């Protein structure tokens, strides 16, 4: 089996690809860069991330809804040049493990078609590449299917830090303990966090905001709780002191910060 034949067959097993490649070919395999693009403001991308973004031949990103660009693509759109190939990848918002696994595999195979030709690929991701990032699943799948894949991750600004900055408050001070809940499905989770944490960051909390508000009212923490919607984006909104806001209608991209033991 020739390398050309394997390239034409995206479903060919990784073992066959490794066997068909000689040492010289492996040495010229491209690198997959995980590029953190920050929480929304395009100027919050790091110098290193921007340099690599503009150097790679291929830019991969999560596909947006319909004909709209994904969030990561929208953030760095002005930095992407006409000489670069853009490949939107489909990552469904589902819980079904089989469907997710199929999506990761398809995305990894698509990216590999460029990497094995020696093209560097930059996968752009909102926030920081290691903070609940789509890139993690893509990288893990590539390493499983094609162990010779070279991967480098470029860190960046993540949303909790951007949220604290939007509020004009330090996220933590001295020996304060921080808890970040990536998704809130039950107020019991917050109750547990309040027992040992000084600062709590609640992500993806819009669907249970009313229940959270009631709990914080019982705890006397509404004056110490704030919400930032779309942090650093042009449509950013800030809600301070939630005492008079029991029924906020928030977007998916909203974060609450609760200062448990600090007057703010």
KEKE-903825 format. One record per residue (C-alpha): residue number from 0; y, x, z; residue in one letter. Coordinates in steps of 0.2 Angstrom, whole numbers, padded with zeros to 4 digits, always signed. Layout:
! residues N
(atom NUM (Y X Z) "A")
...
//
This chain:
! residues 264
(atom 0 (+0000 +0000 +0000) "X")
(atom 1 (+0017 +0007 -0005) "X")
(atom 2 (+0033 +0006 +0005) "X")
(atom 3 (+0041 -0004 -0009) "X")
(atom 4 (+0027 -0017 -0008) "X")
(atom 5 (+0029 -0018 +0011) "X")
(atom 6 (+0047 -0021 +0009) "X")
(atom 7 (+0044 -0036 -0003) "X")
(atom 8 (+0033 -0043 +0010) "X")
(atom 9 (+0043 -0047 +0026) "X")
(atom 10 (+0027 -0054 +0035) "X")
(atom 11 (+0018 -0037 +0033) "X")
(atom 12 (+0012 -0031 +0050) "X")
(atom 13 (+0022 -0017 +0058) "X")
(atom 14 (+0007 -0006 +0060) "X")
(atom 15 (+0005 -0006 +0041) "X")
(atom 16 (+0023 -0001 +0039) "X")
(atom 17 (+0021 +0013 +0051) "X")
(atom 18 (+0005 +0019 +0042) "X")
(atom 19 (+0014 +0018 +0025) "X")
(atom 20 (+0029 +0028 +0031) "X")
(atom 21 (+0029 +0047 +0031) "X")
(atom 22 (+0039 +0058 +0043) "X")
(atom 23 (+0053 +0060 +0031) "X")
(atom 24 (+0055 +0041 +0029) "X")
(atom 25 (+0055 +0038 +0048) "X")
(atom 26 (+0069 +0051 +0050) "X")
(atom 27 (+0080 +0041 +0038) "X")
(atom 28 (+0078 +0024 +0046) "X")
(atom 29 (+0094 +0016 +0051) "X")
(atom 30 (+0100 +0013 +0069) "X")
(atom 31 (+0103 -0005 +0076) "X")
(atom 32 (+0119 -0005 +0086) "X")
(atom 33 (+0122 -0019 +0099) "X")
(atom 34 (+0141 -0020 +0098) "X")
(atom 35 (+0150 -0029 +0112) "X")
(atom 36 (+0165 -0038 +0105) "X")
(atom 37 (+0172 -0045 +0122) "X")
(atom 38 (+0175 -0062 +0128) "X")
(atom 39 (+0187 -0069 +0114) "X")
(atom 40 (+0203 -0058 +0112) "X")
(atom 41 (+0199 -0047 +0097) "X")
(atom 42 (+0210 -0033 +0105) "X")
(atom 43 (+0197 -0032 +0120) "X")
(atom 44 (+0184 -0023 +0109) "X")
(atom 45 (+0182 -0005 +0115) "X")
(atom 46 (+0187 +0009 +0104) "X")
(atom 47 (+0169 +0015 +0102) "X")
(atom 48 (+0163 -0002 +0097) "X")
(atom 49 (+0177 -0004 +0084) "X")
(atom 50 (+0173 +0013 +0077) "X")
(atom 51 (+0154 +0009 +0075) "X")
(atom 52 (+0158 -0009 +0069) "X")
(atom 53 (+0168 -0002 +0055) "X")
(atom 54 (+0156 +0012 +0050) "X")
(atom 55 (+0140 +0002 +0049) "X")
(atom 56 (+0135 -0005 +0031) "X")
(atom 57 (+0128 -0021 +0038) "X")
(atom 58 (+0135 -0033 +0051) "X")
(atom 59 (+0123 -0045 +0059) "X")
(atom 60 (+0128 -0060 +0070) "X")
(atom 61 (+0122 -0076 +0077) "X")
(atom 62 (+0126 -0090 +0064) "X")
(atom 63 (+0139 -0103 +0068) "X")
(atom 64 (+0137 -0122 +0067) "X")
(atom 65 (+0138 -0129 +0050) "X")
(atom 66 (+0150 -0119 +0039) "X")
(atom 67 (+0159 -0112 +0053) "X")
(atom 68 (+0158 -0094 +0058) "X")
(atom 69 (+0149 -0090 +0075) "X")
(atom 70 (+0160 -0085 +0090) "X")
(atom 71 (+0156 -0066 +0089) "X")
(atom 72 (+0160 -0066 +0070) "X")
(atom 73 (+0177 -0076 +0073) "X")
(atom 74 (+0182 -0063 +0086) "X")
(atom 75 (+0180 -0048 +0075) "X")
(atom 76 (+0183 -0056 +0058) "X")
(atom 77 (+0199 -0046 +0055) "X")
(atom 78 (+0189 -0029 +0058) "X")
(atom 79 (+0175 -0033 +0045) "X")
(atom 80 (+0178 -0025 +0028) "X")
(atom 81 (+0173 -0032 +0011) "X")
(atom 82 (+0162 -0017 +0008) "X")
(atom 83 (+0151 -0023 +0022) "X")
(atom 84 (+0136 -0035 +0021) "X")
(atom 85 (+0136 -0049 +0034) "X")
(atom 86 (+0120 -0057 +0038) "X")
(atom 87 (+0121 -0073 +0050) "X")
(atom 88 (+0105 -0075 +0060) "X")
(atom 89 (+0099 -0092 +0066) "X")
(atom 90 (+0095 -0093 +0085) "X")
(atom 91 (+0092 -0111 +0089) "X")
(atom 92 (+0098 -0118 +0106) "X")
(atom 93 (+0081 -0125 +0111) "X")
(atom 94 (+0069 -0122 +0126) "X")
(atom 95 (+0053 -0122 +0115) "X")
(atom 96 (+0045 -0105 +0117) "X")
(atom 97 (+0036 -0106 +0101) "X")
(atom 98 (+0051 -0110 +0091) "X")
(atom 99 (+0061 -0097 +0099) "X")
(atom 100 (+0048 -0084 +0096) "X")
(atom 101 (+0048 -0088 +0078) "X")
(atom 102 (+0067 -0087 +0077) "X")
(atom 103 (+0067 -0070 +0085) "X")
(atom 104 (+0053 -0064 +0073) "X")
(atom 105 (+0062 -0070 +0058) "X")
(atom 106 (+0078 -0062 +0064) "X")
(atom 107 (+0070 -0045 +0067) "X")
(atom 108 (+0061 -0045 +0050) "X")
(atom 109 (+0078 -0048 +0042) "X")
(atom 110 (+0086 -0034 +0051) "X")
(atom 111 (+0072 -0022 +0048) "X")
(atom 112 (+0073 -0025 +0029) "X")
(atom 113 (+0090 -0015 +0031) "X")
(atom 114 (+0085 -0003 +0044) "X")
(atom 115 (+0070 +0004 +0035) "X")
(atom 116 (+0081 +0007 +0019) "X")
(atom 117 (+0092 +0019 +0030) "X")
(atom 118 (+0106 +0007 +0033) "X")
(atom 119 (+0114 +0006 +0050) "X")
(atom 120 (+0115 -0012 +0057) "X")
(atom 121 (+0128 -0018 +0069) "X")
(atom 122 (+0124 -0034 +0079) "X")
(atom 123 (+0140 -0041 +0086) "X")
(atom 124 (+0139 -0051 +0102) "X")
(atom 125 (+0152 -0060 +0112) "X")
(atom 126 (+0155 -0052 +0129) "X")
(atom 127 (+0145 -0038 +0134) "X")
(atom 128 (+0129 -0033 +0125) "X")
(atom 129 (+0118 -0032 +0141) "X")
(atom 130 (+0125 -0048 +0150) "X")
(atom 131 (+0114 -0063 +0146) "X")
(atom 132 (+0115 -0058 +0128) "X")
(atom 133 (+0107 -0064 +0112) "X")
(atom 134 (+0105 -0045 +0107) "X")
(atom 135 (+0092 -0042 +0121) "X")
(atom 136 (+0079 -0054 +0113) "X")
(atom 137 (+0082 -0047 +0095) "X")
(atom 138 (+0081 -0029 +0101) "X")
(atom 139 (+0065 -0032 +0111) "X")
(atom 140 (+0057 -0041 +0096) "X")
(atom 141 (+0061 -0027 +0085) "X")
(atom 142 (+0054 -0014 +0097) "X")
(atom 143 (+0038 -0024 +0098) "X")
(atom 144 (+0036 -0027 +0079) "X")
(atom 145 (+0043 -0010 +0073) "X")
(atom 146 (+0041 +0003 +0088) "X")
(atom 147 (+0050 +0016 +0078) "X")
(atom 148 (+0066 +0006 +0078) "X")
(atom 149 (+0081 +0016 +0084) "X")
(atom 150 (+0093 +0006 +0095) "X")
(atom 151 (+0109 +0009 +0104) "X")
(atom 152 (+0119 -0003 +0114) "X")
(atom 153 (+0138 -0002 +0116) "X")
(atom 154 (+0145 -0010 +0132) "X")
(atom 155 (+0160 -0021 +0133) "X")
(atom 156 (+0170 -0034 +0143) "X")
(atom 157 (+0160 -0048 +0149) "X")
(atom 158 (+0166 -0066 +0153) "X")
(atom 159 (+0167 -0065 +0173) "X")
(atom 160 (+0178 -0050 +0172) "X")
(atom 161 (+0189 -0059 +0159) "X")
(atom 162 (+0190 -0074 +0169) "X")
(atom 163 (+0196 -0065 +0185) "X")
(atom 164 (+0209 -0056 +0175) "X")
(atom 165 (+0215 -0073 +0168) "X")
(atom 166 (+0217 -0079 +0185) "X")
(atom 167 (+0226 -0064 +0190) "X")
(atom 168 (+0214 -0061 +0205) "X")
(atom 169 (+0202 -0047 +0208) "X")
(atom 170 (+0184 -0052 +0206) "X")
(atom 171 (+0178 -0043 +0222) "X")
(atom 172 (+0186 -0032 +0235) "X")
(atom 173 (+0179 -0019 +0247) "X")
(atom 174 (+0161 -0024 +0252) "X")
(atom 175 (+0162 -0042 +0246) "X")
(atom 176 (+0145 -0048 +0239) "X")
(atom 177 (+0145 -0056 +0221) "X")
(atom 178 (+0133 -0069 +0214) "X")
(atom 179 (+0133 -0074 +0196) "X")
(atom 180 (+0123 -0090 +0192) "X")
(atom 181 (+0121 -0090 +0173) "X")
(atom 182 (+0117 -0109 +0173) "X")
(atom 183 (+0118 -0122 +0186) "X")
(atom 184 (+0105 -0136 +0186) "X")
(atom 185 (+0106 -0140 +0205) "X")
(atom 186 (+0119 -0139 +0219) "X")
(atom 187 (+0105 -0132 +0230) "X")
(atom 188 (+0107 -0116 +0220) "X")
(atom 189 (+0126 -0115 +0225) "X")
(atom 190 (+0122 -0119 +0243) "X")
(atom 191 (+0110 -0105 +0244) "X")
(atom 192 (+0122 -0093 +0236) "X")
(atom 193 (+0136 -0098 +0248) "X")
(atom 194 (+0125 -0092 +0262) "X")
(atom 195 (+0126 -0074 +0258) "X")
(atom 196 (+0139 -0072 +0244) "X")
(atom 197 (+0158 -0070 +0246) "X")
(atom 198 (+0162 -0073 +0228) "X")
(atom 199 (+0152 -0084 +0216) "X")
(atom 200 (+0154 -0086 +0198) "X")
(atom 201 (+0146 -0101 +0190) "X")
(atom 202 (+0143 -0101 +0171) "X")
(atom 203 (+0138 -0115 +0160) "X")
(atom 204 (+0143 -0127 +0174) "X")
(atom 205 (+0152 -0141 +0164) "X")
(atom 206 (+0138 -0153 +0164) "X")
(atom 207 (+0136 -0153 +0183) "X")
(atom 208 (+0155 -0151 +0187) "X")
(atom 209 (+0156 -0167 +0197) "X")
(atom 210 (+0142 -0163 +0208) "X")
(atom 211 (+0149 -0145 +0211) "X")
(atom 212 (+0166 -0153 +0215) "X")
(atom 213 (+0158 -0164 +0228) "X")
(atom 214 (+0149 -0150 +0236) "X")
(atom 215 (+0164 -0139 +0237) "X")
(atom 216 (+0174 -0153 +0244) "X")
(atom 217 (+0161 -0154 +0258) "X")
(atom 218 (+0163 -0135 +0261) "X")
(atom 219 (+0182 -0135 +0261) "X")
(atom 220 (+0182 -0123 +0246) "X")
(atom 221 (+0191 -0133 +0233) "X")
(atom 222 (+0208 -0123 +0236) "X")
(atom 223 (+0198 -0107 +0234) "X")
(atom 224 (+0189 -0112 +0218) "X")
(atom 225 (+0196 -0111 +0200) "X")
(atom 226 (+0190 -0114 +0182) "X")
(atom 227 (+0194 -0104 +0167) "X")
(atom 228 (+0190 -0112 +0150) "X")
(atom 229 (+0188 -0101 +0135) "X")
(atom 230 (+0194 -0085 +0144) "X")
(atom 231 (+0206 -0074 +0133) "X")
(atom 232 (+0204 -0086 +0118) "X")
(atom 233 (+0220 -0094 +0110) "X")
(atom 234 (+0214 -0111 +0118) "X")
(atom 235 (+0212 -0104 +0135) "X")
(atom 236 (+0215 -0116 +0150) "X")
(atom 237 (+0216 -0112 +0168) "X")
(atom 238 (+0213 -0124 +0182) "X")
(atom 239 (+0218 -0118 +0200) "X")
(atom 240 (+0215 -0127 +0216) "X")
(atom 241 (+0203 -0141 +0211) "X")
(atom 242 (+0207 -0153 +0225) "X")
(atom 243 (+0215 -0166 +0213) "X")
(atom 244 (+0202 -0162 +0199) "X")
(atom 245 (+0186 -0171 +0203) "X")
(atom 246 (+0182 -0176 +0185) "X")
(atom 247 (+0187 -0162 +0174) "X")
(atom 248 (+0180 -0163 +0156) "X")
(atom 249 (+0176 -0146 +0152) "X")
(atom 250 (+0169 -0137 +0137) "X")
(atom 251 (+0153 -0127 +0137) "X")
(atom 252 (+0163 -0111 +0138) "X")
(atom 253 (+0170 -0114 +0155) "X")
(atom 254 (+0168 -0103 +0171) "X")
(atom 255 (+0171 -0107 +0189) "X")
(atom 256 (+0175 -0094 +0202) "X")
(atom 257 (+0173 -0098 +0220) "X")
(atom 258 (+0180 -0087 +0233) "X")
(atom 259 (+0170 -0091 +0249) "X")
(atom 260 (+0178 -0079 +0261) "X")
(atom 261 (+0195 -0074 +0254) "X")
(atom 262 (+0211 -0084 +0255) "X")
(atom 263 (+0218 -0085 +0238) "X")
//
